[in-house]
Amino acid sequence: MESVITVPKEIIGQASFATKEVLSDRLEIERRRWYLQKALSLGNLFRHKVTITYQLYDGIPQRVVTTVWAVTERYVTLKGGRVIPVHAIREVEL
């Protein structure tokens, strides 16, 4: 089983994210979009933190626990202005 390191949101800006889509199934991609929208609602309404697992350029997964402030087609903005490309996100845990 692959171990995933939890990192502080402050180092997100230093990461080199995967450049290609990390999910292979269309249903998984749609599910990720739904969870991101739900995380956005929870973050804006209740300041609720979520866990986002993403993949780096070299294939190593990392996770961050933070509040989602904005979601676009291409990017997720976290508290503190940190940004993660949507295609690099593997999982969102509410």
C-alpha positions in Angstrom: 0.0 0.0 0.0 1.2 3.5 -0.9 1.9 5.8 2.0 0.7 9.3 1.7 2.3 12.2 3.6 0.2 15.0 5.0 1.7 18.4 4.4 0.9 21.9 5.7 -1.0 24.0 3.1 1.8 26.6 3.3 4.1 24.4 1.2 1.5 23.7 -1.6 3.0 26.6 -3.6 6.3 24.9 -3.8 4.9 21.6 -5.2 5.3 20.4 -8.8 2.0 18.8 -9.6 1.2 16.0 -12.0 0.7 17.4 -15.5 -1.8 14.9 -16.8 -5.1 13.7 -15.4 -4.5 11.3 -12.4 -7.9 9.6 -12.6 -8.7 7.2 -15.4 -12.4 6.6 -15.0 -15.0 9.2 -16.2 -17.2 8.4 -13.1 -14.3 9.1 -10.8 -13.7 12.4 -12.5 -17.3 13.4 -12.1 -17.3 12.2 -8.4 -14.2 14.4 -7.8 -16.0 17.4 -9.3 -19.0 16.7 -7.0 -16.9 16.4 -3.9 -15.0 19.6 -4.8 -18.2 21.5 -5.1 -19.4 20.1 -1.8 -16.1 21.0 -0.1 -16.5 24.5 -1.5 -19.9 24.9 0.1 -18.8 23.5 3.4 -15.7 25.8 3.4 -17.7 29.0 2.5 -20.6 28.3 4.8 -19.1 26.6 7.8 -15.2 27.0 7.4 -15.2 23.2 7.4 -11.8 21.6 6.5 -11.5 18.7 4.0 -8.7 16.4 3.1 -7.4 16.6 -0.4 -5.1 13.9 -1.8 -3.1 15.0 -4.9 -0.3 13.7 -7.0 3.0 15.3 -7.6 4.9 15.4 -10.9 7.0 12.4 -9.9 3.9 10.3 -9.0 4.2 10.7 -5.3 0.9 11.3 -3.5 0.5 13.9 -0.8 -2.5 15.2 1.2 -3.4 18.5 2.8 -6.1 19.3 5.3 -7.6 22.7 4.6 -10.6 24.8 3.7 -11.6 25.1 0.0 -12.3 28.7 -1.0 -12.9 28.5 -4.7 -13.3 25.9 -7.5 -12.9 26.5 -11.2 -12.8 24.1 -14.1 -9.0 23.9 -13.8 -8.0 24.9 -10.3 -9.0 24.7 -6.6 -8.0 27.6 -4.4 -7.4 26.8 -0.7 -7.4 29.0 2.3 -4.3 31.2 2.1 -4.5 31.5 -1.7 -2.8 28.2 -2.4 -3.8 26.6 -5.7 -4.0 22.9 -6.8 -4.8 21.9 -10.4 -8.0 19.8 -10.5 -6.4 17.2 -12.7 -3.8 16.4 -10.0 -6.4 15.7 -7.3 -7.0 12.0 -6.6 -9.5 12.2 -3.7 -11.5 14.7 -1.6 -12.6 13.6 1.9 -15.3 15.7 3.5 
